[in-house]
Amino acid sequence: MVNIMTTHSHLNKNWIQQLSNVVTDPHELLKMLALDQHKNLIIGANARTLFPLRVPLSFIQRMTIGNPQDPLLLQVLTSSQEFNNVIGYHTDPLNEYNSMIIPNLLHKYKNRVLLLTKGACAINCRYCFRRYFPYQHFPFNKSSWKIAINYISSHLELDEVILSGGDPLMAKDHELAWLVKLLSNIPHLKRLRIHSRLPVVIPSRITEQLCEIFFRTRLQVLLVSHINHKQEINSDLYYSMKMLTQSGVTLLNQSVLLRNVNDKAETLANLSNSLFDIGILPYYLHVLDKVKGTAHFFVSDDQACALVRELLTMVSGYMVPKLTREIIGELSKTPLDLYSYKKINDFN
């Protein structure tokens, strides 16, 4: 496999080292962004919460100094609003903990399973629907993966495995090579889908060795990135995505609709255009999963549908992600009918 991107600077950075170059103190983060006077943003929140702040320096560098409403900052900064008890918000909004077929494996949809590959993430997003998931009760190693592989091998209706977490790309390349090889030996599998935020947060995670793994497997590989705002996209991410494209990987993106982050049609249009510019197709726009502590991010269904209707007038159809939600017990994601909700002329 010829890789024309090997000279780019980000490839010389060690992604594992960058994982440790993180900020975990909200006061330190505000100081770095010249926002010391805005300490009221984190009153009642601190680094010792159940879901502590964690954000790598590489992501902080994309934030705007002096802007307390920076859309990247709002996604990661601990907030006193997280301690509000709001009716309808739960610690396990999708009932995943009780839906495990075997440890680490979810088989909710007929043709595909989701394997929780690793329990850690590079970044703690405040709206994460698994922010309370008890990862400490599950093994994340080759022994647990073998149990999952045995299940997958015995279920002929499966044609796709989805690696999730945590973040599956927290696994090292040699671990993923082992796992991908075993999955590729299962005859009825066709596709391997990887849901990851790590290449966005630390683009150097896309290594030549990882690309070689994807290039060599017989499985069709899809990477679903998680990008919510145009500002998250930089030149390092562009080169990483080019490497994946050259390796035959299909690139998709999923976003979460978040109040004050991306809840304007123009913001979504800018995101779709920027994604497509680097070879990523917008795939899903999720309404918020109602996990406890995230109500301040909520955008109503009416507002969401109005946004996407407006988005349809601003970009080509293939750049409009599917507006969906996940409902416990349903056999697929549930699309929101854009025209079953009232039209809103002004919802900002």
Secondary structure, DSSP 8 states (H G I E B T S, - for coil): ---TTTTSGGGGS-HHHHHHSEE--HHHHHHHTT-GGGGGGGTT--TTSSS---EEHHHHTTS-TT-TT-HHHHHHS--GGGG---TT-BSSTT--GGGEEETTEEEEETTEEEEE--S--SS--TT-TTTT--GGGS--SHHHHHHHHHHHHH-TT--EEEEESS-GGGS-HHHHHHHHHHHHTSTT--EEEEEESHHHH-GGGS-HHHHHHHHH-SSEEEEEEE--SGGG--HHHHHHHHHHHHTT-EEEEEEE--TTTS-SHHHHHHHHHHHHHTT-EEEEEE----BTT-GGG---HHHHHHHHHHHHTTS-GGG--EEEE--TT-SS-EE--TTSS---S---
